[in-house]
Amino acid sequence: MPPLQRVAVIYEKPSTEGEKHFREELLTDLDAAAKRLSVRTARFEVTSEKSIDRAFTDMKRSFQAVIVLASPVLTTHRPRIVDLAARHRLPAIYEYRIWVDSGGLVSYGVKISDHYRRAAQFVERILKGAKPADIPVEQPAVFELVINMKTAKGSVSRSRSQCWAGRTRSSSSSCSINAADSYEQRSASPGALCRRTTVPSGHSAPGSTPGPASATSPWACTVRASIFS
């Protein structure tokens, strides 16, 4: 959306100090990214289905798109949120693929099933005698970009539907397909969908050893993009 200027951000009100700190860090990073792109953002904090309805009613008047941050309440009301975004013609991006499987437009984030499998491997190591304090914290190495073409064609722009992946945009007739079309992009360059990151001591990518404090991660993450109709 090249003309994009105003984006709404909807998220659940944190219930603990830990959640509040994590959410504020995420929102601060999001605001910084928006500033670099000359995009204005506004925050909509919700606690229930009624507050979600009110938020979408308010945002449809002044905003061109919406970012939905995952949380228990929002995930519980996933069908409602997807429906509201479509009804108000607000292109929406989510953190996890389950939202796109439910009819959402785009998701970009980690693959949750990979996290669960990796957690089981941690449990196995601990049961075999490894000390939790000696196991480095790992950053995710695989991210998914998923686009639902049915939603893109039916809800976002009926006059001239387009699909977008990375920086490539093509007409829907070119990218509307019968089965899932996917590709992988491995990159660590600045400006890519995933990039090299600075990590503190004791943090590492899967399968690597922790480096010195504030060391730059030597690994390139993988972006798996899928477009399905």
N, C-alpha and C positions, 0 to 999 in steps of 0.2 A: 504494500500500500504506500506508494511514493508520497501521496499528499497527506499522509497521516500526521496529525498535529496534537491530538488529544486522546489519551488512553486512560481508561478507568482501571483500577486495581481493586479486586474484591478479595477479602480474606476473612477468616474467622477471628473473632476477638480472643486473644490468648488468655488462658485460664490460670497459668502459673508464671512465675518470674522467669523461669528458664525458657518457656515458650515465647514470652514477651521479648526477651533478649534476642533469641534466634530470629523471630519475625522482624524485629527492628533492623537487624543486620541485613536481612534479605531485602527489605524495603529500601534501605539506604543504598545498597548496591544497585537496585532497580532504578532508583531516582538518578543515580550517577550515570547509568547507561542511557536513560532517557534524555538527560541533559546533553550528552555527547551527540545525540541524534536530533537535537532541537525539538524534542517531543515533550509536551506537558503531561503530567500524570496527576491523578487525584485518587485518594484512598477511600474505599468503602468498607467499613468494618461491620460484620454481621454476626448475629448470634442465633438466628432462627429462620424458619421458612418465610415468615412475614417480613423480617428485615431484609431478606434476600429479594423479595418482591419489590419492596420499597427502593432498594438500591438500584435495581434495574430500571425502575420507573424514573428515578432521578438521572441515571447516567445516560439514558437514551436521548435526553434533551440536549446534551452538550458534548458527548463523547463519540468517537468514531470506531472504537474497538475496546476490548476488555481483556485483561489478564486475570485468570482465576488461579489463586494459590491454593494448593491442596491442603485439606484438613479434614478431620472426622465429620464435622457438621456439613461442610460443602460436599464431601464425597457422598454422604447419606442422601443429600438432595440433588445428586448429580443429574438425574433425568429432568428435574425442574429447571435447573440452571441452564442446561443445554437447550431446553425448550424456550426459555426466556431470551437467551442470546439469539436464537433463530427468529423468534417472534418480533423482537426489536431491531432485527437486521444489524446486530453487532458482531462482527468477526471476533471470535474468541480463541485464545490460546491457553492450553492447560499444561500441567506438569507431567501427567502420565497418560499412557495410551488408553487406559480403560475409559477415559472421557471421550476419546475419538471413537472407540468401539460403541459407545452409547449415543453417537450422533454428533459429537463435538467436531469443530472444524480442524484444529491443529493441536498437536501436543509436542512438547520438546522437554525431555528430561531423562532421568535414569530409568533403567529397566528394573522394576521392583522384584521380579522373579529371580533375577541374578543376585540381588541383595540377600534374598532369603536363602538361596543356595550357598552363598558365601558365608552367611551366618552359621549355617550348619557345619561348615568346615572349621570355623572358629571353635564351636562347641566340641567337635571331635578332638582338636588339638589340646583343648583344656582338659578334657576327660583323659587324655593320654599323658597328662602331667605338665603341660606347658603352663607357665605363669601368665595370667592375663596382662600383668603390667609389662611383660616382656614382648607382647605381641603388638606390633605397630598398627596404628590406625590407618586404614586404607581409604584413599579417595576413589570414587567411581571412575572407571575407565571406559565404559560404554554408555553412550547416550542415544536416545531414539528421537527422530523427527518423523512424525506421522501425520498425514493429511487425508481427510475423508472427502473424496471427490463428490459423493452424493450430496453432502452438506454444502460443499463449495458451489455446486451448480444450482442447487435448489433453494438455498437460503441467503447466500451472501450477495450474489449478483445474477439475477435472472436474465438481464439483457446481454451480458457478455461475460460468461464465467471464465475464470482463469485459475490455474493452479500455480503454486509458487514453492520452490524448494531451493534453499540456499540463496543464490542471487540470480537464478535462472527462472524466467517466467515464460510460459507458453500457453497457447489457447487450450481450452478444455478438450477439444476434439483430438488434440495430439496426446494428451496425458490421461484421458479417460480410458480405462482398460478393464478387461473382464476379471483379471486376477491381480493379486498384489504385485506391484512392481517395486523392487527394492534395490538399494545399492549401499555400499559402505564408503565412507570418506575418512581416511586417516590423516590427521593434520595436527600440527602443533604451532602453526604460524599465527601471529597476531591478526585479529580480525576474522579468524575462521570460526566455525560453529563451536569448536572446542579449542582450547589453547593451553600452552604451558602455564603452569601455575607456581606460585611461591608457597612452599609448605614448611611448617615448623618442624623441629627435630622430633622424631618419633612418628612421623607421618610418612606414608609411602603409597605407591601404587601397588595393585595386586601383584604378588610374586617378586617384589623388589625389596631391598633393605632400606631402612630409614637413613637419610643423609644428615648433614649438619644443619644447624638451625638456619631457617630462612633459605634453604637450598632450593634451586629451581628444579622442578620435577623433570627427569630426563625422558619421560615417556610421552608418547602421542596417544591421545584418546581416540576412540572410534565413534563416528556418528553413523547410525544406521537409519536411512530414510526410507519410508514406505508411502506409496500413494495407492489408495484402493477405491474402487467405485462400488 
